[in-house]
């Protein structure tokens, strides 16, 4: 544990979980696969998937694959709130991860509390974003299903909670 100096294993495990949560959240945040659906219209298979920032539609038209991706442009307040809370969650996790090595270098307890607090705040922001997105998608009656990027954000939120606890305990 020379890399971390004289710190507990709980602290190291919490820091590693924090980094994993951040990386997984970045992938989920950026990927256009929060939701995916398929349909067939007059024998033409149409597939659509979307995320926080982009949506894509593709179809197999007469043996030719036709695809188009566009930026999400919406005036729906709930979707803007989902984007905002997802951004806040990512920023909180990023600052929390950066604060811990600085804490080790400067030996400031306040940075430890800042990192743990931001880890919990990030988890709460991610929870809000995924809960609102899931509720609104279900309410809309969409026939699609949640896909890997949505699941990655859920996993990141779940990992952030024990990471914050272990950092405090350590």
Backbone as CSV, one residue per row, in Angstrom:
resi,resn,N_x,N_y,N_z,CA_x,CA_y,CA_z,C_x,C_y,C_z
1,UNK,0.815,-1.191,0.000,0.000,0.000,0.000,0.866,1.265,0.000
2,UNK,2.096,1.158,-0.474,2.998,2.298,-0.492,2.450,3.436,-1.350
3,UNK,1.669,3.093,-2.355,1.072,4.110,-3.214,0.173,5.039,-2.404
4,UNK,-0.527,4.505,-1.421,-1.456,5.280,-0.621,-0.884,5.693,0.733
5,UNK,0.330,5.268,1.040,0.920,5.622,2.316,0.255,4.864,3.453
6,UNK,0.116,5.525,4.589,-0.465,4.917,5.779,-1.966,5.194,5.851
7,UNK,-2.721,4.526,5.009,-4.180,4.647,5.054,-4.778,3.255,5.181
8,UNK,-5.993,3.203,5.647,-6.631,1.907,5.868,-7.070,1.263,4.550
9,UNK,-7.297,-0.027,4.623,-7.791,-0.759,3.458,-9.185,-0.279,3.075
10,UNK,-9.988,0.103,4.064,-11.323,0.621,3.777,-11.240,1.874,2.899
11,UNK,-10.299,2.742,3.234,-10.100,3.972,2.466,-9.724,3.637,1.028
12,UNK,-8.790,2.721,0.851,-8.332,2.339,-0.491,-9.472,1.709,-1.286
13,UNK,-10.216,0.803,-0.652,-11.344,0.163,-1.342,-12.396,1.210,-1.709
14,UNK,-12.658,2.157,-0.809,-13.604,3.236,-1.098,-13.146,4.089,-2.263
15,UNK,-11.863,4.392,-2.300,-11.306,5.193,-3.394,-11.410,4.450,-4.720
16,UNK,-11.101,3.171,-4.717,-11.207,2.360,-5.943,-12.666,2.290,-6.405
17,UNK,-13.601,2.076,-5.478,-15.022,2.061,-5.830,-15.463,3.410,-6.389
18,UNK,-14.930,4.464,-5.831,-15.244,5.810,-6.293,-14.798,5.987,-7.754
19,UNK,-13.593,5.538,-8.065,-13.075,5.640,-9.435,-13.910,4.782,-10.389
20,UNK,-14.234,3.569,-9.971,-15.051,2.682,-10.813,-16.420,3.311,-11.056
21,UNK,-17.026,3.867,-10.016,-18.331,4.529,-10.161,-18.240,5.681,-11.152
22,UNK,-17.169,6.467,-11.062,-16.990,7.595,-11.978,-16.870,7.119,-13.421
23,UNK,-16.035,6.123,-13.664,-15.827,5.622,-15.028,-17.133,5.049,-15.590
24,UNK,-17.828,4.258,-14.798,-19.088,3.668,-15.254,-20.121,4.764,-15.516
25,UNK,-20.155,5.781,-14.668,-21.101,6.876,-14.867,-20.782,7.658,-16.132
26,UNK,-19.510,7.872,-16.427,-19.124,8.577,-17.658,-19.644,7.832,-18.884
27,UNK,-19.479,6.513,-18.894,-19.955,5.708,-20.028,-21.479,5.809,-20.143
28,UNK,-22.180,5.648,-19.035,-23.636,5.738,-19.066,-24.132,7.118,-19.439
29,UNK,-23.470,8.139,-18.931,-23.821,9.533,-19.187,-23.700,9.872,-20.679
30,UNK,-22.652,9.385,-21.311,-22.347,9.775,-22.692,-22.996,8.898,-23.760
31,UNK,-23.366,7.684,-23.421,-23.861,6.738,-24.423,-25.329,6.984,-24.778
32,UNK,-25.668,6.860,-26.067,-27.067,7.044,-26.480,-27.882,5.752,-26.369
33,UNK,-27.718,5.060,-25.267,-28.426,3.788,-25.067,-29.096,3.717,-23.700
34,UNK,-29.778,4.782,-23.299,-30.561,4.719,-22.066,-31.820,3.913,-22.311
35,UNK,-32.362,4.034,-23.513,-33.578,3.308,-23.871,-33.458,2.838,-25.312
36,UNK,-34.053,1.673,-25.593,-33.975,1.112,-26.942,-35.301,0.440,-27.262
37,UNK,-35.735,0.601,-28.489,-36.976,-0.028,-28.920,-36.889,-0.489,-30.366
38,UNK,-37.696,-1.462,-30.691,-37.751,-1.988,-32.047,-39.204,-2.111,-32.469
39,UNK,-39.424,-1.949,-33.749,-40.766,-2.081,-34.282,-40.673,-2.484,-35.743
40,UNK,-41.787,-2.891,-36.282,-41.848,-3.234,-37.692,-43.015,-2.487,-38.311
41,UNK,-42.725,-1.711,-39.330,-43.738,-0.917,-40.003,-43.808,-1.367,-41.461
42,UNK,-44.927,-1.933,-41.853,-45.107,-2.452,-43.217,-43.959,-3.370,-43.622
43,UNK,-43.542,-4.218,-42.726,-42.481,-5.173,-43.010,-41.076,-4.599,-42.931
44,UNK,-40.959,-3.338,-42.602,-39.643,-2.698,-42.483,-39.299,-2.618,-41.000
45,UNK,-38.184,-3.237,-40.634,-37.743,-3.229,-39.230,-37.136,-1.863,-38.901
46,UNK,-37.640,-1.249,-37.828,-37.146,0.051,-37.380,-36.663,-0.108,-35.947
47,UNK,-35.465,0.386,-35.690,-34.874,0.331,-34.356,-34.517,1.748,-33.937
48,UNK,-34.812,2.070,-32.686,-34.485,3.389,-32.156,-33.840,3.232,-30.778
49,UNK,-32.881,4.073,-30.502,-32.272,4.110,-29.174,-31.869,5.544,-28.874
50,UNK,-31.855,5.868,-27.601,-31.522,7.231,-27.233,-30.967,7.325,-25.833
51,UNK,-30.298,8.430,-25.608,-29.719,8.711,-24.304,-30.041,10.133,-23.899
52,UNK,-29.180,10.698,-23.108,-29.404,12.052,-22.617,-29.116,13.116,-23.667
53,UNK,-28.254,12.797,-24.612,-27.774,13.829,-25.522,-28.034,13.522,-26.997
54,UNK,-28.299,12.266,-27.318,-28.449,11.870,-28.707,-29.467,10.750,-28.821
55,UNK,-30.191,10.735,-29.941,-31.074,9.614,-30.254,-30.774,9.164,-31.690
56,UNK,-30.973,7.891,-31.944,-30.658,7.317,-33.244,-31.819,6.440,-33.714
57,UNK,-32.055,6.473,-35.002,-33.068,5.640,-35.626,-32.409,4.938,-36.802
58,UNK,-32.635,3.636,-36.907,-32.094,2.889,-38.047,-33.150,1.914,-38.543
59,UNK,-33.042,1.602,-39.818,-33.977,0.641,-40.400,-33.284,-0.127,-41.513
60,UNK,-33.844,-1.266,-41.801,-33.364,-2.099,-42.899,-34.392,-1.965,-44.014
61,UNK,-34.123,-1.083,-44.949,-35.057,-0.773,-46.027,-34.565,-1.423,-47.321
62,UNK,-35.259,-2.459,-47.748,-34.924,-3.199,-48.978,-33.477,-3.693,-48.965
63,UNK,-33.060,-4.223,-47.829,-31.710,-4.757,-47.704,-30.634,-3.707,-47.491
64,UNK,-31.019,-2.436,-47.422,-30.063,-1.353,-47.209,-30.266,-0.767,-45.819
65,UNK,-29.189,-0.709,-45.046,-29.255,-0.164,-43.692,-29.253,1.358,-43.760
66,UNK,-30.288,1.966,-43.211,-30.410,3.414,-43.173,-30.407,3.836,-41.713
67,UNK,-29.444,4.691,-41.342,-29.319,5.133,-39.945,-29.205,6.643,-39.880
68,UNK,-29.717,7.194,-38.787,-29.620,8.622,-38.574,-29.572,8.887,-37.071
69,UNK,-28.617,9.702,-36.649,-28.509,10.102,-35.243,-28.581,11.625,-35.162
70,UNK,-29.265,12.101,-34.144,-29.425,13.537,-33.946,-29.278,13.883,-32.475
71,UNK,-28.975,15.155,-32.230,-28.938,15.640,-30.861,-30.356,15.690,-30.312
72,UNK,-30.474,15.439,-29.027,-31.773,15.570,-28.371,-32.049,17.056,-28.200
73,UNK,-33.145,17.496,-28.772,-33.601,18.875,-28.603,-35.031,18.795,-28.087
74,UNK,-35.236,19.262,-26.874,-36.559,19.153,-26.269,-36.829,20.336,-25.352
75,UNK,-38.082,20.654,-25.226,-38.501,21.680,-24.274,-39.125,21.058,-23.032
76,UNK,-39.117,19.723,-22.983,-39.707,19.020,-21.833,-38.875,19.303,-20.587
77,UNK,-39.512,19.912,-19.612,-38.811,20.269,-18.383,-38.246,19.064,-17.658
78,UNK,-38.990,17.962,-17.645,-38.520,16.767,-16.944,-37.235,16.242,-17.566
79,UNK,-37.124,16.311,-18.905,-35.925,15.786,-19.552,-34.720,16.689,-19.282
80,UNK,-34.958,17.985,-19.276,-33.877,18.921,-18.930,-33.420,18.706,-17.487
81,UNK,-34.368,18.397,-16.604,-34.018,18.100,-15.213,-33.182,16.826,-15.125
82,UNK,-33.550,15.815,-15.907,-32.764,14.575,-15.952,-31.341,14.876,-16.407
83,UNK,-31.207,15.659,-17.477,-29.874,16.032,-17.965,-29.094,16.804,-16.900
84,UNK,-29.759,17.750,-16.251,-29.087,18.585,-15.242,-28.622,17.748,-14.051
85,UNK,-29.479,16.872,-13.544,-29.089,16.059,-12.392,-28.021,15.033,-12.765
86,UNK,-28.069,14.516,-13.988,-27.013,13.606,-14.440,-25.671,14.349,-14.511
87,UNK,-25.705,15.591,-14.999,-24.483,16.420,-15.038,-23.959,16.693,-13.628
88,UNK,-24.852,17.075,-12.730,-24.447,17.351,-11.350,-23.849,16.108,-10.691
89,UNK,-24.460,14.956,-10.928,-23.933,13.707,-10.364,-22.540,13.407,-10.865
90,UNK,-22.336,13.585,-12.163,-21.017,13.337,-12.750,-19.982,14.318,-12.204
91,UNK,-20.337,15.580,-12.119,-19.410,16.600,-11.595,-19.059,16.306,-10.134
92,UNK,-20.058,15.942,-9.334,-19.791,15.612,-7.924,-18.819,14.441,-7.811
93,UNK,-19.053,13.376,-8.584,-18.150,12.220,-8.533,-16.748,12.591,-8.995
94,UNK,-16.654,13.412,-10.030,-15.341,13.818,-10.541,-14.564,14.615,-9.492
95,UNK,-15.193,15.590,-8.881,-14.517,16.385,-7.844,-14.161,15.513,-6.646
96,UNK,-15.049,14.582,-6.284,-14.782,13.683,-5.155,-13.552,12.830,-5.416
97,UNK,-13.416,12.320,-6.635,-12.257,11.484,-6.984,-10.972,12.315,-6.984
98,UNK,-11.045,13.535,-7.464,-9.859,14.406,-7.498,-9.457,14.846,-6.085
99,UNK,-10.421,15.027,-5.200,-10.131,15.526,-3.849,-9.341,14.532,-3.000
100,UNK,-9.530,13.229,-3.209,-8.859,12.252,-2.336,-7.335,12.223,-2.498
101,UNK,-6.792,12.189,-3.706,-5.319,12.237,-3.802,-4.747,13.544,-3.238
102,UNK,-5.488,14.633,-3.401,-5.044,15.901,-2.821,-5.055,15.803,-1.299
103,UNK,-6.080,15.134,-0.745,-6.158,14.929,0.697,-4.952,14.150,1.192
104,UNK,-4.557,13.096,0.433,-3.402,12.297,0.845,-2.120,13.130,0.824
105,UNK,-2.008,13.999,-0.151,-0.807,14.828,-0.284,-0.743,15.905,0.804
106,UNK,-1.862,16.538,1.072,-1.884,17.656,2.016,-2.291,17.252,3.427
107,UNK,-2.809,16.039,3.579,-3.283,15.533,4.860,-4.301,16.475,5.511
108,UNK,-5.300,16.836,4.718,-6.376,17.710,5.196,-7.648,16.885,5.379
109,UNK,-8.141,16.826,6.602,-9.358,16.065,6.894,-10.566,16.664,6.193
110,UNK,-10.557,17.973,5.983,-11.695,18.624,5.321,-11.881,18.100,3.896
111,UNK,-10.798,17.743,3.227,-10.902,17.190,1.865,-11.504,15.789,1.892
112,UNK,-11.242,15.064,2.961,-11.855,13.743,3.117,-13.373,13.877,3.246
113,UNK,-13.804,14.808,4.081,-15.236,15.043,4.259,-15.865,15.584,2.981
114,UNK,-15.148,16.447,2.277,-15.632,16.976,1.007,-15.821,15.838,0.002
115,UNK,-14.834,14.967,-0.095,-14.901,13.860,-1.045,-16.059,12.916,-0.727
116,UNK,-16.191,12.553,0.543,-17.289,11.654,0.929,-18.641,12.320,0.700
117,UNK,-18.759,13.579,1.072,-20.013,14.305,0.873,-20.377,14.433,-0.592
118,UNK,-19.395,14.729,-1.430,-19.657,14.832,-2.865,-19.985,13.478,-3.483
119,UNK,-19.420,12.418,-2.934,-19.757,11.078,-3.418,-21.229,10.780,-3.141
120,UNK,-21.687,11.094,-1.935,-23.100,10.903,-1.605,-23.989,11.830,-2.432
121,UNK,-23.568,13.086,-2.595,-24.349,14.035,-3.397,-24.445,13.560,-4.846
122,UNK,-23.333,13.033,-5.372,-23.348,12.494,-6.734,-24.317,11.340,-6.873
123,UNK,-24.315,10.443,-5.874,-25.235,9.302,-5.900,-26.688,9.777,-5.861
124,UNK,-26.973,10.779,-5.049,-28.339,11.305,-4.960,-28.763,11.960,-6.279
125,UNK,-27.866,12.735,-6.888,-28.184,13.374,-8.174,-28.421,12.333,-9.264
126,UNK,-27.592,11.301,-9.291,-27.783,10.232,-10.280,-29.104,9.517,-10.018
127,UNK,-29.417,9.258,-8.744,-30.687,8.627,-8.383,-31.870,9.450,-8.899
128,UNK,-31.819,10.753,-8.697,-32.905,11.615,-9.175,-33.028,11.519,-10.690
129,UNK,-31.900,11.573,-11.398,-31.957,11.532,-12.868,-32.540,10.215,-13.373
130,UNK,-32.113,9.097,-12.810,-32.614,7.807,-13.307,-34.069,7.571,-12.876
131,UNK,-34.436,8.041,-11.693,-35.810,7.849,-11.226,-36.794,8.660,-12.072
132,UNK,-36.464,9.907,-12.350,-37.344,10.746,-13.165,-37.428,10.184,-14.585
133,UNK,-36.289,9.804,-15.157,-36.289,9.249,-16.513,-37.153,7.990,-16.579
134,UNK,-36.965,7.090,-15.633,-37.727,5.834,-15.628,-39.219,6.100,-15.460
135,UNK,-39.576,6.995,-14.546,-40.989,7.294,-14.305,-41.640,7.909,-15.536
136,UNK,-40.962,8.841,-16.170,-41.537,9.512,-17.339,-41.611,8.581,-18.542
137,UNK,-40.636,7.720,-18.709,-40.691,6.761,-19.819,-41.842,5.771,-19.612
138,UNK,-42.014,5.328,-18.387,-43.119,4.409,-18.087,-44.459,5.120,-18.289
139,UNK,-44.541,6.353,-17.824,-45.760,7.152,-17.955,-46.122,7.398,-19.422
140,UNK,-45.115,7.529,-20.272,-45.366,7.828,-21.688,-45.944,6.634,-22.439
141,UNK,-45.822,5.452,-21.865,-46.322,4.255,-22.538,-45.391,3.754,-23.623
142,UNK,-44.159,4.223,-23.625,-43.187,3.780,-24.632,-42.987,2.270,-24.538
143,UNK,-42.811,1.633,-25.682,-42.666,0.177,-25.710,-41.211,-0.266,-25.640
144,UNK,-40.293,0.678,-25.578,-38.881,0.327,-25.500,-38.501,-0.189,-24.121
145,UNK,-37.260,-0.586,-24.011,-36.750,-1.077,-22.727,-35.476,-0.320,-22.374
146,UNK,-35.222,-0.253,-21.079,-34.004,0.418,-20.638,-32.813,-0.398,-21.090
147,UNK,-31.751,0.309,-21.474,-30.608,-0.379,-22.060,-29.368,-0.164,-21.193
148,UNK,-28.208,-0.523,-21.732,-26.998,-0.609,-20.907,-26.559,0.713,-20.290
149,UNK,-26.702,1.831,-20.977,-26.235,3.102,-20.431,-27.055,3.499,-19.199
150,UNK,-28.339,3.234,-19.246,-29.198,3.474,-18.085,-28.735,2.586,-16.924
151,UNK,-28.490,1.314,-17.233,-28.031,0.370,-16.202,-26.675,0.804,-15.635
152,UNK,-25.786,1.324,-16.484,-24.479,1.789,-16.001,-24.647,2.924,-14.998
153,UNK,-25.568,3.839,-15.253,-25.794,4.936,-14.310,-26.360,4.413,-12.991
154,UNK,-27.232,3.421,-13.071,-27.756,2.797,-11.853,-26.610,2.150,-11.068
155,UNK,-25.748,1.420,-11.755,-24.605,0.753,-11.105,-23.665,1.785,-10.483
156,UNK,-23.399,2.871,-11.210,-22.526,3.926,-10.675,-23.103,4.502,-9.388
157,UNK,-24.414,4.732,-9.372,-25.068,5.258,-8.178,-24.940,4.270,-7.018
158,UNK,-25.160,2.995,-7.309,-25.076,1.969,-6.263,-23.654,1.856,-5.721
159,UNK,-22.643,1.933,-6.577,-21.244,1.839,-6.137,-20.800,3.070,-5.343
160,UNK,-21.365,4.228,-5.671,-20.955,5.460,-4.991,-21.319,5.442,-3.510
161,UNK,-22.410,4.804,-3.168,-22.847,4.799,-1.758,-21.849,4.072,-0.851
162,UNK,-21.488,2.799,-1.146,-20.480,2.175,-0.276,-19.115,2.849,-0.392
163,UNK,-18.819,3.453,-1.532,-17.543,4.169,-1.663,-17.471,5.293,-0.648
164,UNK,-18.536,6.070,-0.538,-18.562,7.167,0.436,-18.480,6.662,1.861
165,UNK,-19.191,5.589,2.136,-19.157,5.010,3.490,-17.744,4.518,3.832
166,UNK,-17.123,3.785,2.915,-15.777,3.266,3.175,-14.743,4.367,3.322
167,UNK,-14.913,5.448,2.587,-13.976,6.579,2.720,-14.095,7.199,4.110
168,UNK,-15.312,7.327,4.600,-15.509,7.895,5.947,-14.964,6.937,7.011
169,UNK,-15.264,5.649,6.877,-14.811,4.641,7.856,-13.291,4.548,7.852
170,UNK,-12.712,4.641,6.647,-11.252,4.490,6.500,-10.526,5.681,7.031
